[in-house]
Every structure is written in structure tokens, then in C-alpha cells.
Amino acid sequence: MKRLFLLLFCLFLIWVSFYFLRKENSLLPLSEKKKETKFDDFRQGMKKVIFQEQEFLFLEQKIKEPQKLNLLPNFQSKTSSLELFKENNCRFLINGGFYDENDEPLGWFFTQEKLFKKESRNALFNGFLFKDKENKIFIDNISPSEPVIWGLQSGPILVFNHQPLKISLIRDQQARRMVATINQENELIFFVITSNESLVTGPFLVDLPKILLKIEENLGEKFQTAINLDGGTASAFINQDKIIKEYTWVGSFFCLSF
């Protein structure tokens, strides 16, 4: 009888310990539980590139149907990227260029037959990404002289005439980067580049041209031109497999429709 009592008492202690362990775990904030899993899921689909003994992650989206790629404003509505993705029936979405404290584009911005902002002279925002009336997409250091379907001013230009450009900055910081490139076949390719440790951080801007050279080698591509888009917290990259959301709203976005 004593043995049976001891056995039942031990089983009771095991059950009590298990109950409180489960309860303690259930009290953890949901965001804390998901953080690591969410990041691990993100890393699984990313490609790696090494620069100066530091590992970065990247993901690309090649635009095979430029006629289905649109540039749309979000300066006033400030809608989240996920909502924009659904509302506009996008199969791919990436943010556009920069905006100022007045919620206006920093430099030339034209789309939907409307000029939102005229070109501005700026040593940093020294490039133009646009689509002409024949649905050909260009990255150039001068604004288009012919009519376009859409276009924006951004920068800096990272690669020009197949050559990585030197970028001089007084201040620089590590941040998530969004890049648009034109390859040897005149195809537009968008990139998101992050650090291996955080979705928010990434390379220094001054290192970006040389990192693109490493990405060229990894993918077997040749970039004619490349331009920097808005990055950091005001950037988003969404396709059918990956969702990389913004932390502050994006001023504009490219949507590849079905």
C-alpha cells in the first residue's frame, strides 16, 4: 500500500511540474514566440553573399513582363504594403523612391498621366528609373526627354555602364537595401539585401556597388546599371513566397500585376 501511495505521489508531482511549465510558456508574449521562427522562415528562402568576411542575404525578382509593372503613389493614403498588395492584385510588390517630411516625393515622380513632383538637382538622388511608351525600362543619370508611362527620381546610382560607382558620404549606416538593376538582356531585376542577423539592417550604402558585383557572380548576371531605392524601415518586398514588410509606410510602390 505504501508503494502504491509513493507511486501516485510521484506521478502527481510530475503532473504539477508539467502543468506549470506549460502555463509559464503560454504567458510569453505572442510576438516573442514568433520572432525566431519568423526570421528562420525568412532566411530559408534567401541567398547568401559574402563581402569583406561579412554575410548578407538577398532575394531578387526579375520582371519578365514589364507591361504589367506599374508605379503607384502612396504618399497620402499611407496604406500598408500588405493591403496594397491585395488591393492592387499584385503578384510582386516593392517600394519606390524616397519621400520628405511633407509626405512628397524627393524629386521627379510621374505616373498615371500625372506629374507629382518636378525633377530636383541632388548629388545623392542622381538617377532616374522609368518606363517608356514601348514598355521598355531604363535607369539613367538624366531624366527622360520622351513621354513615359511612369518614372521616379532616386539614388544614388550604384552601377553605370557596367561599372560600380564610388559613393562618398559624410554619414552612413547599415540598413536594409532595395535596389533596381538592368541586366545585359535589358531586363529589370529588383533586389532586397539584408544582414544575416536582422531584417532591418544590411550593408553600408558605400559598399552596395561592390556587393552587387558579388551578387552578379552568384547569379551569373551582368548589370548594365543599378540604382538605390528607399530602404531601411520604409521598405517592403513581397512576392508569392516571401513577405518583408515595412516598419514605417512606403511613399510609393511598384506592383507587378497578374
HELIX and SHEET records of a PDB file:
HELIX    1   1 LYS A    2  SER A   26  1                                  25    
HELIX    2   2 LEU A   30  GLN A   44  1                                  15    
HELIX    3   3 PRO A   66  LYS A   68  5                                   3    
HELIX    4   4 SER A   81  GLU A   87  1                                   7    
HELIX    5   5 LEU A  205  ASP A  207  5                                   3    
HELIX    6   6 LEU A  208  LEU A  219  1                                  12    
HELIX    7   7 GLY A  232  ALA A  234  5                                   3    
SHEET    1   A 7 LYS A  47  PHE A  51  0                                        
SHEET    2   A 7 GLN A  54  ILE A  63 -1                                        
SHEET    3   A 7 LEU A 188  SER A 195 -1                                        
SHEET    4   A 7 ARG A 177  ASN A 183 -1                                        
SHEET    5   A 7 PHE A 223  LEU A 229 -1                                        
SHEET    6   A 7 ILE A 157  PHE A 160 -1                                        
SHEET    7   A 7 GLN A 163  PRO A 164 -1                                        
SHEET    1   B 5 LEU A  69  PRO A  73  0                                        
SHEET    2   B 5 SER A 252  SER A 257 -1                                        
SHEET    3   B 5 CYS A  90  ASN A  95 -1                                        
SHEET    4   B 5 PHE A 237  ILE A 238 -1                                        
SHEET    5   B 5 ILE A 243  ILE A 244 -1                                        
SHEET    1   C 5 LYS A 114  LYS A 117  0                                        
SHEET    2   C 5 PHE A 109  THR A 111 -1                                        
SHEET    3   C 5 VAL A 148  SER A 154 -1                                        
SHEET    4   C 5 GLY A 127  ASP A 132 -1                                        
SHEET    5   C 5 ILE A 137  ASP A 140 -1                                        
END                                                                             
